[in-house]
């Protein structure tokens, strides 16, 4: 009995195992449930089923019963769904009751072409995903499996779809297409997860990518993928419509790079972009950026294009922020490639740039007469901020060999100088610093001021320093001035208001008992300023004025009354010579005064005094009178220089005294015509000179009688000298 019982239990166990094996593999074919499934489907007016034999099976993993049929004919809303198999999972307990309940349906679809899938789009939910399928997808094949979960009432609760897509072609944005792309996917009624993406976006090769789509409230896309980019200008233009709010993409012309990408895009219900963020990191093998507005100044010349190669970088782009960091090599205008490191952030129109790079081109700072050789490599670093019209240079360093320039906290507002903390300059000809505290202090052992007169002579209607209101002190041990002269122990104490000097007291030593004195004071009851300059040497102060070319020796006194943009000035130079002055030589030659021309080219023409009385209103200079008296020649003239640099002069030139003395010896007549105190000629020439700089034309007319005005001027000056 015991043995029988054991064998019976073993038999039952074997039967159960065999039954489970059969039910989980082959199943039991029956038509008993056909009507049940058809009746359940017919409860929905939109579904019609035609079923073949149904297999009754068990799922050992889930310990659940299901019904499976192959090649069913499913018609939904008059559309045939090409299914390979259908599994219907039933509630086991409901089989024992009068009502059988279906908990889940699994449908494995045959391979579909995208065209076939679009025909089925009417049964796809949600509607925004259906719209994406119809409007964006162009080609492709789909293999998929769908699980449909029903609630207790037999209504759709949720669904899960999974599968693979191959050879997909789709339009991402206007002019930007996805091509030859393969991936696997998993989707439910809220999200779509796409993995293992390999394909192309235009000329971008995509690999190892994934995309997550959230279908609530429009469409939210998150993606991470590797890409190989090879952009030319035509491809870049396709992306411009999408990135048109980002100024960075205006300048992109060529990119060859290996990148890792992270992309987030938020679309509304009409698939219009509401927000985006695109971050990129990787290696920029080569690139070309053509600036929409070239960088041009007198220091570095003009930069139209910037190239990069072997650049490791990280960047991100969004509507309110752009960030680009890089470390590699660069080139301006396709010249030699040099090292560069930068960090560039643009947040809500606030630009912050930290930049360090080597620089090989020529670098000129005329103010301190510094020139960096073209092929010498210098290192520059810049910490720079810009917001609207405000520019702040937190720090600037320039170093080439032993030469260096350091700037701290330099601020400009509306292209005008606002403030600074400290500037330090050390070159072969300069060693000084400028410090801004309560008083602007400029101090150093040497300063190359060779080009300084150029800046004082430059016409500029804009006062870029009008925000400066400070006292100022200058202390230089040695200043190199034009004409190879040196000014030692120069000291200045003054005051600046609205970017202009209102008070100056200064003194410098040229050596050999030759000095330079400058003073300025302001009238307390008006805006008038009184300037006086005295110099025992003339050439360093006059080198930039063509009118004084060839002048040597003499002492200079300049006085001026300045009232806003107007000034009345007098210049007096005593005991000087004119040697090799082109204008004077031409004038003497045209007047057929060959001997004087030879003198001007040889030892020079000596003059006892030169006086100029002039008025200036903005950029118009009126020369009321220019009088030069000398033993060989005297000149009286007047004229002007207009805003366009056109000079016009007219006057009288009188030859040597010897001729006049001969005439003055004629009895009676000579004494009447030429007063003996005049000491100057009866005969001379009148002249007119007019034209732009370097192209002045001269007209000469001989005269026989001098004007009383000229004679009186000569008499008055001779009396003063006596």
VENDARA-V510239 format. One line per field, one symbol per residue. phi: phi as a letter, one per 30 degrees, with the letter a starting at -180 (. if undefined). A space follows every 10 residues. Layout:
# VENDARA-V510239
phi=???
This chain:
# VENDARA-V510239
phi=.ddddddddd dedddddddd ddddcdicda cdcedddddd dddcdccbbb ccdcccbbcd dchbcbcbbc hdcccbhicd cdcdabcccc deddddcdcd cccabcbcdd dcdedddddd ddccbddddd ddddccdcbk bbcbbbcccc dddicdcabb bblbbbhdba cdbeibbcbh cbacbbbbdb bbccbhdblb chccdcbhcb bccccdhibc cbbbacbccb ccdddedddd ddcddcdedd cdbabbacbc cbbbbccddc iddcaabbcb blbcdaabbc ddbddbaddc ibccbbcbah cdbbabbaec bbbbbababb bchicddbda bbbbbbbhic cbbcbbadbc ddbcbdechc bdeecdcccb bbcbbbbhcc bbcdabbbbb icdabbbbhc bbbhibdcaa cabbbbbdcb aabbbcbdbd ccbadabcce ceeddddddb dccdcddcba dbbbbbdbbd ceiidbcchd bbbabcbhib dcabbbabcd jiicbbbbbb bcddcacdbc cbbbbdbcde dcddceecei dbiibbbbba ccbidcabbb bbbchbbcbh dedddddddd dicedddddd dcdjccbdab bbcbbbbhcc cccdabbbcb dcabbbabla bddcidcbbb abccdddedd ddddddeidd dddbedddib ddcabcbbba kdeibdcbbc bdbcbddedd dddddddddd dd
